[in-house]
Structures are given as C-alpha cells and as structure tokens.
C-alpha cells in the first residue's frame, strides 16, 4: 500500500460567522436599545424576564450589517435560503430582533430559532460575569466542567455524535457578534453571584415572501 496516495475526505458542513462590530455599529445598536419597544420575553425558551423588542430605524442595521453578512455566509458556506421550497426567489429581511437583560440564575436552554439565519451580539459583560471568575465560584464547584455564563452551540458530527462549541465570554467580548443558521441548536448558561445584568441582542432573518427577485 502506498500511503502517500491515501486521500482524506472531509465533507462540507455549514458553520457560523464570528464578527466584531465597530464603534459606529455598536452606537447604533445602543440607540435602538435605548428606544426599546414592548416586552419580548414570552417568546423565549428560557426564564429571562427582561427582554424587549427592538426597531431597526430606517433599516440601517439590516442594510449595513445583516444583509452583507447574509451574502458573506452564502459565499463562505451556502445560501441557505435556496433550500426553502418556494415557486419564486425572494430576498432576505430582518424578521425581528430583541434585547435581553440576563440576570444571575437566568438562562436559555438548548433551542433553535425560526428563520434562515439568526445572530447574537454581546453588548455588556460585567467583569464579575466573565468566565475566568465565574468558573471558580463555589456554586459551580460540584461540576468537573462548570460552564457559568457560557454560550454554546450543539451539532451532530458525521458519526451521529453530539459535538459542542463553547464561547467562554469575558468583558472583552463586548461587541462580538455570531451569525449562524437559525436551526443550529444553542444554549445560554446562567451565571452567579453578580447583581449586574449581561446585555445581549438577538434576532432572526427570514425570506421576504412579499417581494420577488
């Protein structure tokens, strides 16, 4: 056997985009948060009590951030909207987005979203909520792999085994954004011993069936 002729084959798989918002983009999202709308927590999977709908004024965030990222995702991985069975082609649009004020002990269990693409942005992460501090607190000492405050993706590998990818969030992750397929399962773990809130923004992108391409 000529081992030099052995060819490894790694099938294509979709992933996600990891982005850092710039100062102008962050300022805009903060303005939207300041002008937040009705409560949104009743739609969430977990027990986060303070969640509010946001409005994209003049579609600024869609045009300058989300629409370009939809194109980048299609270039890097696959245009997932093409897999939706429709008779005609439709553009994408921002369906909804909301701000979460996560308090200690609150969490979102493993879930996915309705849509084609979804995203999360971490706006404020107090230093006492950072993973390096949280993992050593007494309340987590019963676990050999504590995940306080972690954001985690879960997916299935080619052998049918569950795999995870975790983000151990720190204050320096403020402004970090993940852009991912809406059906990708993910979870938000609780943090402890901190009265400050962690502020994040999430949203969904869908096909705009009122318009045709």
C-alpha positions in Angstrom: 0.0 0.0 0.0 1.3 3.4 -1.0 0.3 5.6 2.0 1.2 8.7 0.0 -1.8 8.1 -2.2 -4.3 7.9 0.7 -6.7 10.8 0.2 -8.5 12.2 3.3 -12.1 13.4 2.6 -13.8 16.0 4.8 -17.4 16.6 3.6 -18.5 20.2 3.6 -20.5 21.4 6.6 -22.1 24.8 7.4 -20.6 26.8 10.2 -21.1 30.3 11.5 -19.5 33.8 11.2 -17.7 35.5 14.1 -17.7 39.3 13.8 -16.6 42.3 15.8 -18.9 45.3 15.4 -17.2 48.7 15.0 -17.9 51.7 17.2 -20.5 53.2 14.8 -22.4 49.9 14.6 -22.3 49.5 18.4 -23.5 53.1 18.9 -26.5 52.4 16.6 -27.5 49.2 18.5 -27.3 51.0 21.8 -29.6 53.7 20.4 -32.1 51.0 19.4 -31.8 49.5 22.9 -32.5 52.9 24.4 -35.7 53.1 22.3 -36.7 49.5 23.0 -40.4 48.5 22.4 -42.8 46.0 24.0 -41.7 43.1 26.2 -40.5 40.1 24.2 -39.6 37.5 26.9 -42.8 35.5 26.4 -41.3 34.2 23.1 -38.1 32.9 24.6 -37.2 29.4 25.5 -35.8 30.1 29.0 -36.6 32.2 32.1 -35.1 35.6 31.1 -37.6 38.0 32.5 -36.3 41.3 30.9 -36.4 41.1 27.1 -37.7 43.8 24.7 -38.4 44.0 21.0 -36.2 46.4 19.0 -36.9 48.5 15.9 -34.3 48.9 13.1 -34.8 52.6 12.3 -34.7 53.1 8.5 -33.4 49.5 8.2 -29.9 50.8 9.0 -28.7 47.7 10.8 -30.1 45.4 8.1 -28.5 47.3 5.2 -25.1 47.9 6.8 -24.6 44.7 8.8 -27.1 41.9 8.4 -27.6 42.0 4.6 -23.9 42.0 3.9 -23.4 39.1 6.4 -26.1 37.1 4.6 -24.1 37.4 1.4 -20.8 36.5 3.1 -22.4 33.4 4.7 -23.6 32.3 1.2 -20.1 32.8 -0.2 -18.3 31.1 2.7 -20.7 28.2 3.2 -24.1 28.1 1.4 -27.0 30.3 0.6 -29.5 28.5 2.9 -32.5 30.4 1.6 -32.2 28.4 -1.7 -33.1 25.3 0.2 -36.6 26.7 1.1 -39.2 25.2 -1.3 -40.8 28.2 -3.0 -42.0 28.8 -6.6 -40.1 32.1 -6.9 -37.0 33.6 -5.5 -37.3 36.0 -2.5 -34.9 38.4 -0.8 -34.0 38.2 2.9 -35.2 40.6 5.5 -34.8 41.1 9.3 -37.8 39.4 10.9 -37.4 40.6 14.5 -34.6 41.4 17.0 -34.6 41.9 20.7 -32.5 42.9 23.7 -32.0 40.5 26.6 -31.1 41.7 30.1 -29.9 38.5 31.7 -29.8 38.4 35.5 -28.0 35.8 37.6 -29.6 32.4 37.6 -31.4 33.1 34.3 -30.7 31.0 31.2 -31.9 29.9 27.8 -31.9 26.1 27.5 -31.0 24.3 24.3 -33.1 25.6 21.5 -33.1 26.9 17.9 -34.8 29.8 16.1 -37.4 30.2 13.4 -35.9 31.6 10.3 -33.0 31.2 7.9 -30.2 33.0 9.8 -30.0 34.2 13.4 -27.5 36.3 15.3 -26.4 37.2 18.8 -24.4 40.3 19.9 -22.9 40.8 23.4 -23.3 44.4 24.3 -22.4 44.4 28.0 -20.5 41.8 30.0 -19.6 43.0 33.6 -16.2 41.8 34.8 -17.7 39.7 37.6 -19.7 37.7 34.9 -16.5 36.8 33.0 -15.9 33.1 32.7 -12.5 33.1 34.4 -14.1 34.5 37.5 -17.3 32.6 37.3 -15.8 29.1 36.9 -14.1 29.3 40.3 -17.1 30.3 42.4 -18.4 27.8 45.0 -21.8 27.2 43.4 -20.1 25.6 40.4 -17.6 23.5 42.3 -19.9 20.4 42.2 -19.2 20.1 38.4 -16.0 18.9 36.9 -16.7 21.1 33.8 -18.6 24.2 35.0 -20.0 26.4 32.2 -21.3 29.6 34.0 -22.4 32.3 31.6 -21.2 30.3 28.6 -22.8 30.5 25.1 -22.7 27.1 23.5 -23.5 25.6 20.0 -24.5 21.9 19.7 -24.4 20.0 16.5 -24.1 16.4 15.2 -20.9 15.0 13.6 -20.7 12.5 10.7 -20.8 9.6 13.2 -24.0 10.9 14.8 -22.3 12.0 17.9 -23.2 15.3 19.6 -20.5 18.0 19.5 -20.3 21.4 21.2 -18.5 24.6 20.6 -18.5 27.0 23.6 -17.8 30.7 23.9 -16.4 31.4 27.4 -17.4 35.0 27.5 -15.3 37.8 29.0 -15.8 41.6 29.2 -13.5 41.9 26.1 -16.2 40.1 24.1 -18.4 43.2 24.2 -19.2 43.9 20.6 -18.8 40.3 19.5 -21.4 39.0 17.1 -22.1 35.5 15.9 -24.1 34.9 12.7 -25.4 31.4 12.3 -28.1 29.2 10.7 -31.4 29.5 12.7 -31.7 25.7 13.1 -28.4 25.4 14.8 -29.1 24.5 18.4 -27.6 26.7 21.1 -27.9 27.4 24.8 -27.1 30.2 27.2 -26.0 29.1 30.7 -26.7 31.0 33.9 -24.1 33.0 35.9 -24.0 33.5 39.6 -23.0 35.9 42.5 -23.4 39.1 40.5 -26.3 41.6 40.7 -25.3 43.2 37.4 -27.0 42.3 34.1 -25.5 40.9 31.0 -27.0 42.7 28.0 -27.2 40.9 24.6 -29.1 41.3 21.4 -30.5 38.5 19.2 -32.5 38.4 16.0 -33.8 36.3 13.1 -33.6 36.7 9.3 -36.3 35.3 7.0 -37.3 35.3 3.4 -39.4 38.3 2.4 -42.2 36.5 0.5 -43.9 39.8 -0.2 -41.1 40.6 -2.7 -39.6 38.6 -5.6 -36.1 38.7 -7.1 
